[in-house]
Amino acid sequence: MTKQRHIYLDDSERTELEQLIKSGVHSARVIARARVLLLLDRSQGSQRTLREVAEAALVGLGTVSNVKKRYFEDGLD
């Protein structure tokens, strides 16, 4: 059985992602990925499942898994 890893964004990361979404300058794909990261964030007390995040962000379950994996590999870059 694999250990679950959860995302805990700090204030600067949250602010960066929120500004990215609000600016409207980026592609829909980038904005969707930012939304996924914000929805996965557990530092604000929410504990959504991957399926709940996928439904809320209107993306596939595979996208949520890939975004989470890439965050742990590369951070926000």
C-alpha positions in Angstrom: 0.0 0.0 0.0 1.4 3.4 -0.9 1.5 6.3 1.5 -0.8 9.2 0.6 0.9 12.5 0.1 -1.0 15.7 0.6 -0.4 19.2 -0.7 0.1 22.0 1.8 0.6 25.3 0.0 2.2 28.3 1.8 0.8 31.8 1.6 3.0 32.9 -1.2 2.1 29.9 -3.3 -1.6 30.4 -2.7 -1.3 34.0 -3.6 0.6 33.2 -6.8 -2.0 30.7 -7.9 -4.9 33.0 -7.1 -3.3 35.9 -9.1 -2.7 33.5 -12.0 -6.4 32.6 -12.1 -7.7 36.1 -11.7 -5.4 37.7 -14.3 -7.1 35.8 -17.2 -4.0 36.1 -19.3 -3.0 32.4 -19.2 -4.3 29.5 -21.2 -7.3 27.5 -19.9 -5.0 24.6 -19.3 -2.7 26.6 -17.0 -5.7 28.1 -15.1 -7.3 24.6 -14.7 -4.1 23.3 -13.2 -3.9 26.2 -10.8 -7.5 25.5 -9.7 -6.6 21.9 -9.1 -3.7 22.8 -6.9 -5.8 25.2 -4.9 -8.5 22.6 -4.5 -5.9 20.0 -3.4 -4.4 22.3 -0.8 -5.0 21.0 2.7 -3.5 24.0 4.6 -6.9 25.7 4.7 -8.6 22.8 6.4 -10.4 21.2 3.4 -9.9 17.5 2.7 -11.2 16.8 -0.8 -10.7 13.5 -2.5 -9.1 13.4 -6.0 -12.5 12.7 -7.5 -14.1 15.7 -5.7 -11.3 18.0 -7.0 -11.8 16.6 -10.5 -15.5 17.4 -10.4 -15.0 20.8 -8.9 -12.3 21.9 -11.4 -14.1 20.3 -14.3 -11.1 18.1 -15.3 -10.5 14.4 -15.5 -9.2 12.3 -12.6 -6.0 11.7 -14.5 -5.4 15.4 -14.8 -5.7 15.8 -11.0 -3.3 12.9 -10.4 -0.8 14.3 -12.9 -0.9 17.8 -11.5 -0.4 16.4 -8.0 2.5 14.3 -9.1 4.2 17.2 -11.0 3.8 19.5 -8.0 5.8 17.0 -5.8 8.4 16.6 -8.5 8.9 20.3 -9.6 6.9 22.5 -7.2 4.9 25.3 -8.9 7.2 25.6 -11.9 
